[in-house]
Amino acid sequence: MARKHVNDVGTKKGDLPQKTCVACGRPFTWRRKWARDWDQVRYCSDRCRDG
Ligand SMILES: [Zn+2]
């Protein structure tokens, strides 16, 4: 019985989730420091959160 070896084509490694900052409107990418509360993250940086 021969098995075909199929590679995962089209699956990008390191394809991190993205959001749009509600303050500056720019897209930002998941960061490790947000791992615990990514659902609550709305700003790309502390600066945007303060402003
Ligand atoms: Zn921002």
mmCIF file of the protein (N, C-alpha, C, O) and its ligand, coordinates in Angstrom:
data_MODEL
# 
_entry.id   MODEL 
# 
loop_
_entity.id 
_entity.type 
_entity.pdbx_number_of_molecules 
1 polymer     1 
2 non-polymer 1 
# 
_entity_poly.entity_id                      1 
_entity_poly.type                           'polypeptide(L)' 
_entity_poly.nstd_linkage                   no 
_entity_poly.nstd_monomer                   no 
_entity_poly.pdbx_seq_one_letter_code       MARKHVNDVGTKKGDLPQKTCVACGRPFTWRRKWARDWDQVRYCSDRCRDG 
_entity_poly.pdbx_seq_one_letter_code_can   MARKHVNDVGTKKGDLPQKTCVACGRPFTWRRKWARDWDQVRYCSDRCRDG 
_entity_poly.pdbx_strand_id                 A 
# 
loop_
_entity_poly_seq.entity_id 
_entity_poly_seq.num 
_entity_poly_seq.mon_id 
_entity_poly_seq.hetero 
1 1  MET n 
1 2  ALA n 
1 3  ARG n 
1 4  LYS n 
1 5  HIS n 
1 6  VAL n 
1 7  ASN n 
1 8  ASP n 
1 9  VAL n 
1 10 GLY n 
1 11 THR n 
1 12 LYS n 
1 13 LYS n 
1 14 GLY n 
1 15 ASP n 
1 16 LEU n 
1 17 PRO n 
1 18 GLN n 
1 19 LYS n 
1 20 THR n 
1 21 CYS n 
1 22 VAL n 
1 23 ALA n 
1 24 CYS n 
1 25 GLY n 
1 26 ARG n 
1 27 PRO n 
1 28 PHE n 
1 29 THR n 
1 30 TRP n 
1 31 ARG n 
1 32 ARG n 
1 33 LYS n 
1 34 TRP n 
1 35 ALA n 
1 36 ARG n 
1 37 ASP n 
1 38 TRP n 
1 39 ASP n 
1 40 GLN n 
1 41 VAL n 
1 42 ARG n 
1 43 TYR n 
1 44 CYS n 
1 45 SER n 
1 46 ASP n 
1 47 ARG n 
1 48 CYS n 
1 49 ARG n 
1 50 ASP n 
1 51 GLY n 
# 
loop_
_struct_asym.id 
_struct_asym.entity_id 
A 1 
B 2 
# 
loop_
_chem_comp.id 
_chem_comp.type 
_chem_comp.mon_nstd_flag 
ALA 'L-peptide linking' y 
ARG 'L-peptide linking' y 
ASN 'L-peptide linking' y 
ASP 'L-peptide linking' y 
CYS 'L-peptide linking' y 
GLN 'L-peptide linking' y 
GLY 'peptide linking'   y 
HIS 'L-peptide linking' y 
LEU 'L-peptide linking' y 
LYS 'L-peptide linking' y 
MET 'L-peptide linking' y 
PHE 'L-peptide linking' y 
PRO 'L-peptide linking' y 
SER 'L-peptide linking' y 
THR 'L-peptide linking' y 
TRP 'L-peptide linking' y 
TYR 'L-peptide linking' y 
VAL 'L-peptide linking' y 
ZN  non-polymer         . 
# 
_pdbx_entity_nonpoly.entity_id   2 
_pdbx_entity_nonpoly.name        ? 
_pdbx_entity_nonpoly.comp_id     ZN 
# 
_pdbx_nonpoly_scheme.asym_id         B 
_pdbx_nonpoly_scheme.entity_id       2 
_pdbx_nonpoly_scheme.mon_id          ZN 
_pdbx_nonpoly_scheme.ndb_seq_num     1 
_pdbx_nonpoly_scheme.pdb_seq_num     101 
_pdbx_nonpoly_scheme.auth_seq_num    101 
_pdbx_nonpoly_scheme.pdb_mon_id      ZN 
_pdbx_nonpoly_scheme.auth_mon_id     ZN 
_pdbx_nonpoly_scheme.pdb_strand_id   A 
_pdbx_nonpoly_scheme.pdb_ins_code    . 
# 
loop_
_atom_site.group_PDB 
_atom_site.id 
_atom_site.type_symbol 
_atom_site.label_atom_id 
_atom_site.label_alt_id 
_atom_site.label_comp_id 
_atom_site.label_asym_id 
_atom_site.label_entity_id 
_atom_site.label_seq_id 
_atom_site.pdbx_PDB_ins_code 
_atom_site.Cartn_x 
_atom_site.Cartn_y 
_atom_site.Cartn_z 
_atom_site.occupancy 
_atom_site.B_iso_or_equiv 
_atom_site.pdbx_formal_charge 
_atom_site.auth_seq_id 
_atom_site.auth_comp_id 
_atom_site.auth_asym_id 
_atom_site.auth_atom_id 
_atom_site.pdbx_PDB_model_num 
ATOM   1   N  N  . MET A 1 1  ? 0.832   -1.212 0.000  1.00 0.00 ? 1   MET A N  1 
ATOM   2   C  CA . MET A 1 1  ? 0.000   0.000  0.000  1.00 0.00 ? 1   MET A CA 1 
ATOM   3   C  C  . MET A 1 1  ? 0.861   1.254  0.000  1.00 0.00 ? 1   MET A C  1 
ATOM   4   O  O  . MET A 1 1  ? 1.653   1.491  0.912  1.00 0.00 ? 1   MET A O  1 
ATOM   5   N  N  . ALA A 1 2  ? 0.687   2.028  -1.020 1.00 0.00 ? 2   ALA A N  1 
ATOM   6   C  CA . ALA A 1 2  ? 1.488   3.241  -1.124 1.00 0.00 ? 2   ALA A CA 1 
ATOM   7   C  C  . ALA A 1 2  ? 0.712   4.439  -0.609 1.00 0.00 ? 2   ALA A C  1 
ATOM   8   O  O  . ALA A 1 2  ? -0.469  4.636  -0.895 1.00 0.00 ? 2   ALA A O  1 
ATOM   9   N  N  . ARG A 1 3  ? 1.417   5.201  0.141  1.00 0.00 ? 3   ARG A N  1 
ATOM   10  C  CA . ARG A 1 3  ? 0.769   6.395  0.689  1.00 0.00 ? 3   ARG A CA 1 
ATOM   11  C  C  . ARG A 1 3  ? 1.326   7.626  0.011  1.00 0.00 ? 3   ARG A C  1 
ATOM   12  O  O  . ARG A 1 3  ? 2.538   7.770  -0.148 1.00 0.00 ? 3   ARG A O  1 
ATOM   13  N  N  . LYS A 1 4  ? 0.444   8.498  -0.380 1.00 0.00 ? 4   LYS A N  1 
ATOM   14  C  CA . LYS A 1 4  ? 0.891   9.751  -0.975 1.00 0.00 ? 4   LYS A CA 1 
ATOM   15  C  C  . LYS A 1 4  ? 1.246   10.728 0.134  1.00 0.00 ? 4   LYS A C  1 
ATOM   16  O  O  . LYS A 1 4  ? 0.516   10.910 1.109  1.00 0.00 ? 4   LYS A O  1 
ATOM   17  N  N  . HIS A 1 5  ? 2.382   11.335 -0.061 1.00 0.00 ? 5   HIS A N  1 
ATOM   18  C  CA . HIS A 1 5  ? 2.758   12.351 0.923  1.00 0.00 ? 5   HIS A CA 1 
ATOM   19  C  C  . HIS A 1 5  ? 2.303   13.724 0.429  1.00 0.00 ? 5   HIS A C  1 
ATOM   20  O  O  . HIS A 1 5  ? 2.802   14.238 -0.572 1.00 0.00 ? 5   HIS A O  1 
ATOM   21  N  N  . VAL A 1 6  ? 1.377   14.286 1.130  1.00 0.00 ? 6   VAL A N  1 
ATOM   22  C  CA . VAL A 1 6  ? 0.834   15.580 0.712  1.00 0.00 ? 6   VAL A CA 1 
ATOM   23  C  C  . VAL A 1 6  ? 1.292   16.672 1.670  1.00 0.00 ? 6   VAL A C  1 
ATOM   24  O  O  . VAL A 1 6  ? 1.074   16.610 2.880  1.00 0.00 ? 6   VAL A O  1 
ATOM   25  N  N  . ASN A 1 7  ? 1.913   17.640 1.098  1.00 0.00 ? 7   ASN A N  1 
ATOM   26  C  CA . ASN A 1 7  ? 2.325   18.782 1.915  1.00 0.00 ? 7   ASN A CA 1 
ATOM   27  C  C  . ASN A 1 7  ? 1.182   19.774 2.073  1.00 0.00 ? 7   ASN A C  1 
ATOM   28  O  O  . ASN A 1 7  ? 0.301   19.886 1.220  1.00 0.00 ? 7   ASN A O  1 
ATOM   29  N  N  . ASP A 1 8  ? 1.223   20.472 3.164  1.00 0.00 ? 8   ASP A N  1 
ATOM   30  C  CA . ASP A 1 8  ? 0.231   21.510 3.378  1.00 0.00 ? 8   ASP A CA 1 
ATOM   31  C  C  . ASP A 1 8  ? 0.570   22.726 2.538  1.00 0.00 ? 8   ASP A C  1 
ATOM   32  O  O  . ASP A 1 8  ? 1.327   23.599 2.961  1.00 0.00 ? 8   ASP A O  1 
ATOM   33  N  N  . VAL A 1 9  ? 0.010   22.773 1.365  1.00 0.00 ? 9   VAL A N  1 
ATOM   34  C  CA . VAL A 1 9  ? 0.266   23.920 0.504  1.00 0.00 ? 9   VAL A CA 1 
ATOM   35  C  C  . VAL A 1 9  ? -0.785  24.990 0.781  1.00 0.00 ? 9   VAL A C  1 
ATOM   36  O  O  . VAL A 1 9  ? -1.973  24.692 0.908  1.00 0.00 ? 9   VAL A O  1 
ATOM   37  N  N  . GLY A 1 10 ? -0.349  26.190 0.870  1.00 0.00 ? 10  GLY A N  1 
ATOM   38  C  CA . GLY A 1 10 ? -1.285  27.275 1.096  1.00 0.00 ? 10  GLY A CA 1 
ATOM   39  C  C  . GLY A 1 10 ? -1.470  27.599 2.563  1.00 0.00 ? 10  GLY A C  1 
ATOM   40  O  O  . GLY A 1 10 ? -2.194  28.535 2.904  1.00 0.00 ? 10  GLY A O  1 
ATOM   41  N  N  . THR A 1 11 ? -0.836  26.850 3.423  1.00 0.00 ? 11  THR A N  1 
ATOM   42  C  CA . THR A 1 11 ? -0.890  27.171 4.838  1.00 0.00 ? 11  THR A CA 1 
ATOM   43  C  C  . THR A 1 11 ? 0.366   27.920 5.235  1.00 0.00 ? 11  THR A C  1 
ATOM   44  O  O  . THR A 1 11 ? 1.460   27.358 5.292  1.00 0.00 ? 11  THR A O  1 
ATOM   45  N  N  . LYS A 1 12 ? 0.185   29.186 5.504  1.00 0.00 ? 12  LYS A N  1 
ATOM   46  C  CA . LYS A 1 12 ? 1.342   29.994 5.850  1.00 0.00 ? 12  LYS A CA 1 
ATOM   47  C  C  . LYS A 1 12 ? 1.685   29.812 7.310  1.00 0.00 ? 12  LYS A C  1 
ATOM   48  O  O  . LYS A 1 12 ? 0.832   29.878 8.195  1.00 0.00 ? 12  LYS A O  1 
ATOM   49  N  N  . LYS A 1 13 ? 2.930   29.588 7.524  1.00 0.00 ? 13  LYS A N  1 
ATOM   50  C  CA . LYS A 1 13 ? 3.369   29.536 8.919  1.00 0.00 ? 13  LYS A CA 1 
ATOM   51  C  C  . LYS A 1 13 ? 3.560   30.948 9.426  1.00 0.00 ? 13  LYS A C  1 
ATOM   52  O  O  . LYS A 1 13 ? 3.982   31.829 8.677  1.00 0.00 ? 13  LYS A O  1 
ATOM   53  N  N  . GLY A 1 14 ? 3.260   31.168 10.662 1.00 0.00 ? 14  GLY A N  1 
ATOM   54  C  CA . GLY A 1 14 ? 3.416   32.504 11.200 1.00 0.00 ? 14  GLY A CA 1 
ATOM   55  C  C  . GLY A 1 14 ? 2.358   33.451 10.699 1.00 0.00 ? 14  GLY A C  1 
ATOM   56  O  O  . GLY A 1 14 ? 2.586   34.657 10.605 1.00 0.00 ? 14  GLY A O  1 
ATOM   57  N  N  . ASP A 1 15 ? 1.193   32.908 10.373 1.00 0.00 ? 15  ASP A N  1 
ATOM   58  C  CA . ASP A 1 15 ? 0.097   33.746 9.935  1.00 0.00 ? 15  ASP A CA 1 
ATOM   59  C  C  . ASP A 1 15 ? -0.686  34.200 11.159 1.00 0.00 ? 15  ASP A C  1 
ATOM   60  O  O  . ASP A 1 15 ? -1.611  33.524 11.612 1.00 0.00 ? 15  ASP A O  1 
ATOM   61  N  N  . LEU A 1 16 ? -0.302  35.343 11.679 1.00 0.00 ? 16  LEU A N  1 
ATOM   62  C  CA . LEU A 1 16 ? -0.874  35.793 12.938 1.00 0.00 ? 16  LEU A CA 1 
ATOM   63  C  C  . LEU A 1 16 ? -2.166  36.580 12.715 1.00 0.00 ? 16  LEU A C  1 
ATOM   64  O  O  . LEU A 1 16 ? -2.355  37.203 11.671 1.00 0.00 ? 16  LEU A O  1 
ATOM   65  N  N  . PRO A 1 17 ? -3.039  36.542 13.699 1.00 0.00 ? 17  PRO A N  1 
ATOM   66  C  CA . PRO A 1 17 ? -4.285  37.307 13.583 1.00 0.00 ? 17  PRO A CA 1 
ATOM   67  C  C  . PRO A 1 17 ? -4.029  38.811 13.590 1.00 0.00 ? 17  PRO A C  1 
ATOM   68  O  O  . PRO A 1 17 ? -3.019  39.288 14.108 1.00 0.00 ? 17  PRO A O  1 
ATOM   69  N  N  . GLN A 1 18 ? -4.954  39.529 13.012 1.00 0.00 ? 18  GLN A N  1 
ATOM   70  C  CA . GLN A 1 18 ? -4.813  40.977 12.932 1.00 0.00 ? 18  GLN A CA 1 
ATOM   71  C  C  . GLN A 1 18 ? -6.074  41.671 13.400 1.00 0.00 ? 18  GLN A C  1 
ATOM   72  O  O  . GLN A 1 18 ? -7.167  41.106 13.355 1.00 0.00 ? 18  GLN A O  1 
ATOM   73  N  N  . LYS A 1 19 ? -5.908  42.897 13.847 1.00 0.00 ? 19  LYS A N  1 
ATOM   74  C  CA . LYS A 1 19 ? -7.032  43.748 14.226 1.00 0.00 ? 19  LYS A CA 1 
ATOM   75  C  C  . LYS A 1 19 ? -6.763  45.149 13.730 1.00 0.00 ? 19  LYS A C  1 
ATOM   76  O  O  . LYS A 1 19 ? -5.659  45.474 13.293 1.00 0.00 ? 19  LYS A O  1 
ATOM   77  N  N  . THR A 1 20 ? -7.797  45.975 13.805 1.00 0.00 ? 20  THR A N  1 
ATOM   78  C  CA . THR A 1 20 ? -7.615  47.372 13.442 1.00 0.00 ? 20  THR A CA 1 
ATOM   79  C  C  . THR A 1 20 ? -7.717  48.225 14.696 1.00 0.00 ? 20  THR A C  1 
ATOM   80  O  O  . THR A 1 20 ? -8.671  48.111 15.466 1.00 0.00 ? 20  THR A O  1 
ATOM   81  N  N  . CYS A 1 21 ? -6.742  49.063 14.886 1.00 0.00 ? 21  CYS A N  1 
ATOM   82  C  CA . CYS A 1 21 ? -6.715  49.938 16.049 1.00 0.00 ? 21  CYS A CA 1 
ATOM   83  C  C  . CYS A 1 21 ? -7.875  50.931 15.965 1.00 0.00 ? 21  CYS A C  1 
ATOM   84  O  O  . CYS A 1 21 ? -8.078  51.571 14.933 1.00 0.00 ? 21  CYS A O  1 
ATOM   85  N  N  . VAL A 1 22 ? -8.642  51.056 17.068 1.00 0.00 ? 22  VAL A N  1 
ATOM   86  C  CA . VAL A 1 22 ? -9.797  51.943 17.044 1.00 0.00 ? 22  VAL A CA 1 
ATOM   87  C  C  . VAL A 1 22 ? -9.385  53.408 17.184 1.00 0.00 ? 22  VAL A C  1 
ATOM   88  O  O  . VAL A 1 22 ? -10.186 54.313 16.947 1.00 0.00 ? 22  VAL A O  1 
ATOM   89  N  N  . ALA A 1 23 ? -8.144  53.629 17.565 1.00 0.00 ? 23  ALA A N  1 
ATOM   90  C  CA . ALA A 1 23 ? -7.674  55.005 17.734 1.00 0.00 ? 23  ALA A CA 1 
ATOM   91  C  C  . ALA A 1 23 ? -7.063  55.558 16.452 1.00 0.00 ? 23  ALA A C  1 
ATOM   92  O  O  . ALA A 1 23 ? -7.442  56.636 15.995 1.00 0.00 ? 23  ALA A O  1 
ATOM   93  N  N  . CYS A 1 24 ? -6.133  54.833 15.879 1.00 0.00 ? 24  CYS A N  1 
ATOM   94  C  CA . CYS A 1 24 ? -5.435  55.349 14.696 1.00 0.00 ? 24  CYS A CA 1 
ATOM   95  C  C  . CYS A 1 24 ? -5.913  54.693 13.403 1.00 0.00 ? 24  CYS A C  1 
ATOM   96  O  O  . CYS A 1 24 ? -5.570  55.140 12.309 1.00 0.00 ? 24  CYS A O  1 
ATOM   97  N  N  . GLY A 1 25 ? -6.705  53.632 13.535 1.00 0.00 ? 25  GLY A N  1 
ATOM   98  C  CA . GLY A 1 25 ? -7.273  53.009 12.351 1.00 0.00 ? 25  GLY A CA 1 
ATOM   99  C  C  . GLY A 1 25 ? -6.318  52.143 11.569 1.00 0.00 ? 25  GLY A C  1 
ATOM   100 O  O  . GLY A 1 25 ? -6.635  51.694 10.468 1.00 0.00 ? 25  GLY A O  1 
ATOM   101 N  N  . ARG A 1 26 ? -5.163  51.908 12.124 1.00 0.00 ? 26  ARG A N  1 
ATOM   102 C  CA . ARG A 1 26 ? -4.181  51.083 11.424 1.00 0.00 ? 26  ARG A CA 1 
ATOM   103 C  C  . ARG A 1 26 ? -4.300  49.640 11.866 1.00 0.00 ? 26  ARG A C  1 
ATOM   104 O  O  . ARG A 1 26 ? -4.630  49.347 13.015 1.00 0.00 ? 26  ARG A O  1 
ATOM   105 N  N  . PRO A 1 27 ? -4.023  48.738 10.926 1.00 0.00 ? 27  PRO A N  1 
ATOM   106 C  CA . PRO A 1 27 ? -4.015  47.327 11.291 1.00 0.00 ? 27  PRO A CA 1 
ATOM   107 C  C  . PRO A 1 27 ? -2.789  46.985 12.114 1.00 0.00 ? 27  PRO A C  1 
ATOM   108 O  O  . PRO A 1 27 ? -1.693  47.485 11.865 1.00 0.00 ? 27  PRO A O  1 
ATOM   109 N  N  . PHE A 1 28 ? -2.991  46.131 13.091 1.00 0.00 ? 28  PHE A N  1 
ATOM   110 C  CA . PHE A 1 28 ? -1.845  45.664 13.858 1.00 0.00 ? 28  PHE A CA 1 
ATOM   111 C  C  . PHE A 1 28 ? -1.948  44.163 14.057 1.00 0.00 ? 28  PHE A C  1 
ATOM   112 O  O  . PHE A 1 28 ? -3.026  43.570 14.016 1.00 0.00 ? 28  PHE A O  1 
ATOM   113 N  N  . THR A 1 29 ? -0.811  43.591 14.270 1.00 0.00 ? 29  THR A N  1 
ATOM   114 C  CA . THR A 1 29 ? -0.718  42.135 14.322 1.00 0.00 ? 29  THR A CA 1 
ATOM   115 C  C  . THR A 1 29 ? -0.579  41.652 15.760 1.00 0.00 ? 29  THR A C  1 
ATOM   116 O  O  . THR A 1 29 ? -0.030  42.337 16.623 1.00 0.00 ? 29  THR A O  1 
ATOM   117 N  N  . TRP A 1 30 ? -1.080  40.483 15.977 1.00 0.00 ? 30  TRP A N  1 
ATOM   118 C  CA . TRP A 1 30 ? -1.003  39.825 17.278 1.00 0.00 ? 30  TRP A CA 1 
ATOM   119 C  C  . TRP A 1 30 ? 0.417   39.877 17.834 1.00 0.00 ? 30  TRP A C  1 
ATOM   120 O  O  . TRP A 1 30 ? 1.404   39.652 17.133 1.00 0.00 ? 30  TRP A O  1 
ATOM   121 N  N  . ARG A 1 31 ? 0.467   40.178 19.106 1.00 0.00 ? 31  ARG A N  1 
ATOM   122 C  CA . ARG A 1 31 ? 1.774   40.143 19.762 1.00 0.00 ? 31  ARG A CA 1 
ATOM   123 C  C  . ARG A 1 31 ? 1.706   39.251 20.971 1.00 0.00 ? 31  ARG A C  1 
ATOM   124 O  O  . ARG A 1 31 ? 0.657   39.015 21.571 1.00 0.00 ? 31  ARG A O  1 
ATOM   125 N  N  . ARG A 1 32 ? 2.875   38.775 21.292 1.00 0.00 ? 32  ARG A N  1 
ATOM   126 C  CA . ARG A 1 32 ? 2.945   37.808 22.372 1.00 0.00 ? 32  ARG A CA 1 
ATOM   127 C  C  . ARG A 1 32 ? 2.416   38.368 23.694 1.00 0.00 ? 32  ARG A C  1 
ATOM   128 O  O  . ARG A 1 32 ? 1.813   37.648 24.490 1.00 0.00 ? 32  ARG A O  1 
ATOM   129 N  N  . LYS A 1 33 ? 2.650   39.653 23.912 1.00 0.00 ? 33  LYS A N  1 
ATOM   130 C  CA . LYS A 1 33 ? 2.218   40.247 25.176 1.00 0.00 ? 33  LYS A CA 1 
ATOM   131 C  C  . LYS A 1 33 ? 0.702   40.295 25.289 1.00 0.00 ? 33  LYS A C  1 
ATOM   132 O  O  . LYS A 1 33 ? 0.160   40.472 26.380 1.00 0.00 ? 33  LYS A O  1 
ATOM   133 N  N  . TRP A 1 34 ? 0.010   40.134 24.145 1.00 0.00 ? 34  TRP A N  1 
ATOM   134 C  CA . TRP A 1 34 ? -1.445  40.157 24.161 1.00 0.00 ? 34  TRP A CA 1 
ATOM   135 C  C  . TRP A 1 34 ? -2.027  38.750 24.180 1.00 0.00 ? 34  TRP A C  1 
ATOM   136 O  O  . TRP A 1 34 ? -3.242  38.572 24.088 1.00 0.00 ? 34  TRP A O  1 
ATOM   137 N  N  . ALA A 1 35 ? -1.178  37.776 24.297 1.00 0.00 ? 35  ALA A N  1 
ATOM   138 C  CA . ALA A 1 35 ? -1.636  36.390 24.189 1.00 0.00 ? 35  ALA A CA 1 
ATOM   139 C  C  . ALA A 1 35 ? -2.803  36.100 25.129 1.00 0.00 ? 35  ALA A C  1 
ATOM   140 O  O  . ALA A 1 35 ? -3.727  35.369 24.774 1.00 0.00 ? 35  ALA A O  1 
ATOM   141 N  N  . ARG A 1 36 ? -2.757  36.674 26.322 1.00 0.00 ? 36  ARG A N  1 
ATOM   142 C  CA . ARG A 1 36 ? -3.790  36.364 27.310 1.00 0.00 ? 36  ARG A CA 1 
ATOM   143 C  C  . ARG A 1 36 ? -5.103  37.098 27.054 1.00 0.00 ? 36  ARG A C  1 
ATOM   144 O  O  . ARG A 1 36 ? -6.181  36.564 27.315 1.00 0.00 ? 36  ARG A O  1 
ATOM   145 N  N  . ASP A 1 37 ? -5.005  38.333 26.541 1.00 0.00 ? 37  ASP A N  1 
ATOM   146 C  CA . ASP A 1 37 ? -6.250  39.102 26.380 1.00 0.00 ? 37  ASP A CA 1 
ATOM   147 C  C  . ASP A 1 37 ? -6.383  39.715 24.987 1.00 0.00 ? 37  ASP A C  1 
ATOM   148 O  O  . ASP A 1 37 ? -6.741  40.883 24.834 1.00 0.00 ? 37  ASP A O  1 
ATOM   149 N  N  . TRP A 1 38 ? -6.091  38.913 23.993 1.00 0.00 ? 38  TRP A N  1 
ATOM   150 C  CA . TRP A 1 38 ? -6.193  39.369 22.610 1.00 0.00 ? 38  TRP A CA 1 
ATOM   151 C  C  . TRP A 1 38 ? -7.625  39.808 22.290 1.00 0.00 ? 38  TRP A C  1 
ATOM   152 O  O  . TRP A 1 38 ? -7.828  40.747 21.521 1.00 0.00 ? 38  TRP A O  1 
ATOM   153 N  N  . ASP A 1 39 ? -8.608  39.136 22.875 1.00 0.00 ? 39  ASP A N  1 
ATOM   154 C  CA . ASP A 1 39 ? -9.999  39.492 22.593 1.00 0.00 ? 39  ASP A CA 1 
ATOM   155 C  C  . ASP A 1 39 ? -10.325 40.912 23.033 1.00 0.00 ? 39  ASP A C  1 
ATOM   156 O  O  . ASP A 1 39 ? -11.189 41.568 22.451 1.00 0.00 ? 39  ASP A O  1 
ATOM   157 N  N  . GLN A 1 40 ? -9.638  41.376 24.050 1.00 0.00 ? 40  GLN A N  1 
ATOM   158 C  CA . GLN A 1 40 ? -9.936  42.704 24.584 1.00 0.00 ? 40  GLN A CA 1 
ATOM   159 C  C  . GLN A 1 40 ? -9.083  43.811 23.972 1.00 0.00 ? 40  GLN A C  1 
ATOM   160 O  O  . GLN A 1 40 ? -9.345  44.996 24.178 1.00 0.00 ? 40  GLN A O  1 
ATOM   161 N  N  . VAL A 1 41 ? -8.081  43.419 23.233 1.00 0.00 ? 41  VAL A N  1 
ATOM   162 C  CA . VAL A 1 41 ? -7.164  44.415 22.685 1.00 0.00 ? 41  VAL A CA 1 
ATOM   163 C  C  . VAL A 1 41 ? -7.845  45.242 21.600 1.00 0.00 ? 41  VAL A C  1 
ATOM   164 O  O  . VAL A 1 41 ? -8.409  44.687 20.657 1.00 0.00 ? 41  VAL A O  1 
ATOM   165 N  N  . ARG A 1 42 ? -7.795  46.560 21.730 1.00 0.00 ? 42  ARG A N  1 
ATOM   166 C  CA . ARG A 1 42 ? -8.411  47.435 20.722 1.00 0.00 ? 42  ARG A CA 1 
ATOM   167 C  C  . ARG A 1 42 ? -7.422  48.439 20.155 1.00 0.00 ? 42  ARG A C  1 
ATOM   168 O  O  . ARG A 1 42 ? -7.665  49.055 19.117 1.00 0.00 ? 42  ARG A O  1 
ATOM   169 N  N  . TYR A 1 43 ? -6.307  48.594 20.852 1.00 0.00 ? 43  TYR A N  1 
ATOM   170 C  CA . TYR A 1 43 ? -5.357  49.610 20.428 1.00 0.00 ? 43  TYR A CA 1 
ATOM   171 C  C  . TYR A 1 43 ? -4.033  48.978 20.072 1.00 0.00 ? 43  TYR A C  1 
ATOM   172 O  O  . TYR A 1 43 ? -3.625  47.969 20.649 1.00 0.00 ? 43  TYR A O  1 
ATOM   173 N  N  . CYS A 1 44 ? -3.366  49.596 19.104 1.00 0.00 ? 44  CYS A N  1 
ATOM   174 C  CA . CYS A 1 44 ? -2.119  49.019 18.645 1.00 0.00 ? 44  CYS A CA 1 
ATOM   175 C  C  . CYS A 1 44 ? -0.978  49.293 19.610 1.00 0.00 ? 44  CYS A C  1 
ATOM   176 O  O  . CYS A 1 44 ? 0.044   48.608 19.586 1.00 0.00 ? 44  CYS A O  1 
ATOM   177 N  N  . SER A 1 45 ? -1.157  50.295 20.458 1.00 0.00 ? 45  SER A N  1 
ATOM   178 C  CA . SER A 1 45 ? -0.071  50.645 21.362 1.00 0.00 ? 45  SER A CA 1 
ATOM   179 C  C  . SER A 1 45 ? -0.608  51.377 22.586 1.00 0.00 ? 45  SER A C  1 
ATOM   180 O  O  . SER A 1 45 ? -1.767  51.790 22.622 1.00 0.00 ? 45  SER A O  1 
ATOM   181 N  N  . ASP A 1 46 ? 0.244   51.526 23.573 1.00 0.00 ? 46  ASP A N  1 
ATOM   182 C  CA . ASP A 1 46 ? -0.158  52.268 24.770 1.00 0.00 ? 46  ASP A CA 1 
ATOM   183 C  C  . ASP A 1 46 ? -0.494  53.707 24.417 1.00 0.00 ? 46  ASP A C  1 
ATOM   184 O  O  . ASP A 1 46 ? -1.381  54.320 25.011 1.00 0.00 ? 46  ASP A O  1 
ATOM   185 N  N  . ARG A 1 47 ? 0.210   54.217 23.469 1.00 0.00 ? 47  ARG A N  1 
ATOM   186 C  CA . ARG A 1 47 ? -0.009  55.592 23.058 1.00 0.00 ? 47  ARG A CA 1 
ATOM   187 C  C  . ARG A 1 47 ? -1.439  55.795 22.560 1.00 0.00 ? 47  ARG A C  1 
ATOM   188 O  O  . ARG A 1 47 ? -2.090  56.775 22.923 1.00 0.00 ? 47  ARG A O  1 
ATOM   189 N  N  . CYS A 1 48 ? -1.915  54.895 21.753 1.00 0.00 ? 48  CYS A N  1 
ATOM   190 C  CA . CYS A 1 48 ? -3.271  54.996 21.236 1.00 0.00 ? 48  CYS A CA 1 
ATOM   191 C  C  . CYS A 1 48 ? -4.285  54.819 22.355 1.00 0.00 ? 48  CYS A C  1 
ATOM   192 O  O  . CYS A 1 48 ? -5.336  55.462 22.347 1.00 0.00 ? 48  CYS A O  1 
ATOM   193 N  N  . ARG A 1 49 ? -3.991  53.983 23.286 1.00 0.00 ? 49  ARG A N  1 
ATOM   194 C  CA . ARG A 1 49 ? -4.911  53.749 24.397 1.00 0.00 ? 49  ARG A CA 1 
ATOM   195 C  C  . ARG A 1 49 ? -5.025  54.992 25.282 1.00 0.00 ? 49  ARG A C  1 
ATOM   196 O  O  . ARG A 1 49 ? -6.102  55.314 25.784 1.00 0.00 ? 49  ARG A O  1 
ATOM   197 N  N  . ASP A 1 50 ? -3.919  55.670 25.459 1.00 0.00 ? 50  ASP A N  1 
ATOM   198 C  CA . ASP A 1 50 ? -3.937  56.880 26.288 1.00 0.00 ? 50  ASP A CA 1 
ATOM   199 C  C  . ASP A 1 50 ? -4.625  58.030 25.585 1.00 0.00 ? 50  ASP A C  1 
ATOM   200 O  O  . ASP A 1 50 ? -5.368  58.799 26.194 1.00 0.00 ? 50  ASP A O  1 
ATOM   201 N  N  . GLY A 1 51 ? -4.360  58.135 24.273 1.00 0.00 ? 51  GLY A N  1 
ATOM   202 C  CA . GLY A 1 51 ? -4.901  59.250 23.548 1.00 0.00 ? 51  GLY A CA 1 
ATOM   203 C  C  . GLY A 1 51 ? -6.406  59.126 23.476 1.00 0.00 ? 51  GLY A C  1 
ATOM   204 O  O  . GLY A 1 51 ? -7.069  59.984 22.894 1.00 0.00 ? 51  GLY A O  1 
HETATM 205 ZN ZN . ZN  B 2 .  ? -3.188  52.805 17.075 1.00 0.00 2 101 ZN  A ZN 1 
# 
